[in-house]
Amino acid sequence: MTQNAWEKIQALTAQLNRYRDEYYNNNAPSVTDEVYDRMYDELAALEKETGIWMADSPTQTVGFQAVSELKKTGHPIPLLSLDKTKSVEELVSFAGEHQILLMLKLDGLTVKLTYEDEIMNMDGFGEKSWQHLWDAIQGSRNTTFERYLIAMDIPMVGNTASRTLAGVFHSDLEEFEDAVHRQYDFTQLPDFGDTLHNNIHEWFYDEENLYIWEVLQQMLHIEKRTAEENMAAVRENPFAGMTIVVTGKVEPYTRSGINEMIESLGAHAGSSVSKKTDYLVCGENAGSKLAKARELGIKVLTPAQFFQMAGE
């Protein structure tokens, strides 16, 4: 084993454990699942190649340190995933000739079901708790055009953009998809620039994105609103056309993430405070921008106030 490989194992282990702490204990992940998985796979490959791993390696544990407030339940058999993949081809190969059912996963939540004398039980759940959970799961199948579109994670498509699209395409996902395939020019819509236009078209060029788009619709009921209701919701957005600057940490977003959200509201994400700034969103550990905003008499919002006004 080379010194470089050992140093890489140490660095990856430490970094992944920091990410796990952010994800499991602080509910504030700073990287995407894709980035985490890529680093995890790199660490696993190095460990296999060298035959050495650290005691706190994430490849040797499940999850992270348990939150002390949660009720402890023992499991005679570990609740582990069979495998993971981001490839449709690998999933098809895994299924073979068998029929499979794809379902939405509530990230971070595992429910264990057991059957005894034809009665279903869940560890840590009474009958009423089970019924409430079941009702919540069934209720989650009802969603709106806007929520579905936001869940697809198309860059810069947030509350305001999704509301605008719902109004133009009558809250009809099929009508919206047809428009994309017909090379619809989204720059003709209010506050839709070239970048957002390209983001939408590029997202639909990806076959895996299209697969998810179509399959999930079969599991959900999309509620519809009138065009007047959708456009009214857009007009009620107080940030449209405004310039918003962020200072400090605004959980659970990264700086680029919160700026994308600001842009999705039809506002401009500024980098510095000036007379043209309309709002300053002030998170933890704010810097000199707060003093500048107060000097210029600019409205300062806490993250909670900002999210409430944005309809989050």
N, C-alpha and C positions, 0 to 999 in steps of 0.2 A: 504494500500500500504506500502511495506517495504522500508526502507531507501536504501537498495541495488537496488531495482527496479528503484527508482527515480534517483539514481546515474548512473545506466545503461542507462536510457533514455537520460540523459544529455550528457553522453559520446558518445553514438551512434549518437545523433543529431549533436553534434559538429564535429565528425569524418566524417559523411556523407556530411555535408556542406563543409568541406575541400575538399573532393573528388569531389563534384559538382563544386567547384571553379576551381580545376585542369582541370576538363573535359570540362566545358562550357566556361570558361574565358581564360584559359591558353593553352588549347589544349595539355595538358601533363598529362594524367591520370596515376596515380601510382599504380592502382589496376585494375583487370579485371572486366568486367561487372558481372561475376558470384559472385565474392567476394562482390561487391557493392550490388547486389540484395539480397544476403544472409543476409547482415547486415540490409538492408532496411526492409526485411521481419521480422527480429527479432525485430526491432524497432516498426513496425506496430503491431505486436502481443503484445508487452508490453503495447503499448498505448491502445489497445483494452481491455486488461486485467485490466489495472488500471483506464481507463477512463480519463487519463491525458496526455497531449502532450504540447510541448513547442511551442511558437509562430512561431519560425523559423524552425519547423520540416519539413523535406523534404516530409513527407507524406501529408502535408497540402498545398503544392505548386507544380506547374508544372515547370520543368526546373530549371533555376536559374536566377540571375540578368541579365537583357537584356543588350547586348553590345550596347553602346551609338551610335556607328556608323551605326547601322542597321536601316533601314526605319521601322517606326512603322505602323502596320496595325491592325485594330480592327476586332474581329470576334464575330458575334452575338451568335454563339454557340461554346463552348470550343472544341478544337481539342484534344481529349483524346483517348487513346488506350482502347479497350474493356477489354482486360486482357492480361496476359503474361504467358508463360509456356516454360519449357525446355524439356517437355516430349511429345514424339510422341503419347502416349496413351491418354493424356489429350487433345491433338489437335484433335485426331480422335473422342473422346467423344464430344467435342465442335461442330464439324462439323455434327455429326449425320449422317443422310441420304443425306445431302446436298453436292453438289460438291463444292470444294473450289480451289482457285488458290493461290499457294505459290509464292511469288516474293521476289527478293532481296530488302533490305532496306538500303538506304543511311543514316547512323546513324547521327542524329542531324539535318536532313533536312526534313521539312514537306511542302508539296505542297497542297494547297486547290484548288479544282476544282469546279466551279459552272457552271450550264447550264442555259442560258437565251435565249429563242427563238431559241433553237437548236444550239446556239453558246457557245463554251466553253471558260470560262474566268478563270484567276488565279489572286488572290489578289497580287498587286504589280508587275505584269508582263504585258508587252506589247506584241504585236503579234510577234515581232522579238525575244524578250527575250524567249517567249514560244517556238518558233521554235528552237532556239539555245539549250534550255534545252532538248527538245524532241530529237534533233539530237544527243546530248551527251548521252542520255539514250540509244538510239538505238546503238550508237557506242560502248557503254560499253558492249554490248552483245558479241563483238568480243574480244577474249582474247587468250592467249597462254598457252601451257602446263605448262610452268614455273609459270606464274602468278596464274593459277588455283591451282597448287600444293601449292604454298606459301599461298594462301588465305585459304586453309584448316587448316592452323595453326598446322601442324605436327611438334612437337618439333625438332629444329635444322635443319629443311628443309628450307633453304633460297635460295639466288640467286645461289650460286655455286652448291649446292647439286641438286637443281631443274634443272639446266642446264646439269649437268652430267646425271641425270635420263632421261632428254629429249633426249640426244644423244643416250643413251643405248636403250631406248624404243621407238625411232623414233617419239617423241612428240605425242605418242598415249596413252591416258589415259586408254583405255581398255587393251592394252598390258601390261601396268604397273600394273594395278590392278590384272590381271591374274597371273603375276609373283609373286605378294605378296601372293596370295592364293595358289600358288604352292611352297611356302616357299623359295622364292628366297633368296640367300645369298648376301646381299648388302655389306658385308665386303670385297668382292672381287673388289669393285669399289674404285677408288683413293680417299683417305681421308675419307672413310666411315668406322667408327669403330663400335664396338659392341653396343655402346649406340645409335647411329643413326640407326643402323640396327633394334634394338629392338623398337625404337620409331615408326618406320614405321609400323612394324607388329602389335604392340599393338594398334596403331590408327585404323587400319582396323579391329581389333577384336571387336570394339565398334559398335553396330548396329545403333545407332543414327548417328555416323559419316558416316557410309555407306549410310544411307538414304539421308543425305545432299549431299554426293559425287555423288549419282546417279541423284537426282532430279535437282540439279543445272546444270548439264550437258545438260539437256533437254531444258534449257532456254538460253544457250550460244552457240556460235560458236567457237570452238577451232582451232586456226590457227596452221598450221604445218610447221616445218622447217626441212631441211635435217639434217642427222646425222653430216655431215661435218660442217654445220653452228653452230650446238649446241656445238660440241666439241671445235670449234674455240673460241666460247664465253667463255668457261671455261678456255682455255689457256690464254685468254686475261686478266683474273682476276689477278691483281698485288699482291694480298695478299696471294695467295695459298702457303702454306708451311711456312709462316712468323709467327713471334711471335708479337702480338699486345697487348699493355697495355693501359688501359683507366684511366684517372684521371679527377676528376671534374664531373659536371652534363652534360650529353649529351641528350638533349631533342629530341624526346619524350620518350626515353627509360629509363627503370630502369637499374641498373647495371647488373643484371642477364640477362635482355633483350638484352643489347648491346653485352654482352659476347656471348650469343647464336647466334647473328648475325655474330660475328667474326668467331665463329666455323663453321657457315654455309658457310662461304667464303673459307673454307679449311685452315684457319689459326688457330693458337693457342692463346687463350685468357690468357695472363699472368697476374699475380697478383702483381708483383713487377718489377721494372726496373733493368735490368742487362745488361751485355755485349751481352747477347743472344737476347735482345729485338731489333726488327727491326723498329717498329713504336710506338710512344706514341700519342694517341688521347687525346687532351687537351680540356676539356670542361670548364664550368664556375666553379669558386672557386677551381682552381687546387691546389693540395697540394705539398708536397715535391718531388713527382715523377717528376715534371717538371724540377726542379733544377738538379736532378740526371741525367735526360735524356740529358740536355744541357752539363753537365759535361762529359758525356760519348760520346757526339757527335751523339746522336740518333735522327733520323728524327722525328720532331714534326708536327702533323697535327691538324688543326681545325676540328670540327665535319663536317662542310660543305665540306672541302677537302676530308675527309674520305668517306663521303657518295657519293661524285662525283666519286672518284676512284673506289668505290664499285659498281657503276652503279645504285645507288638508285635514 
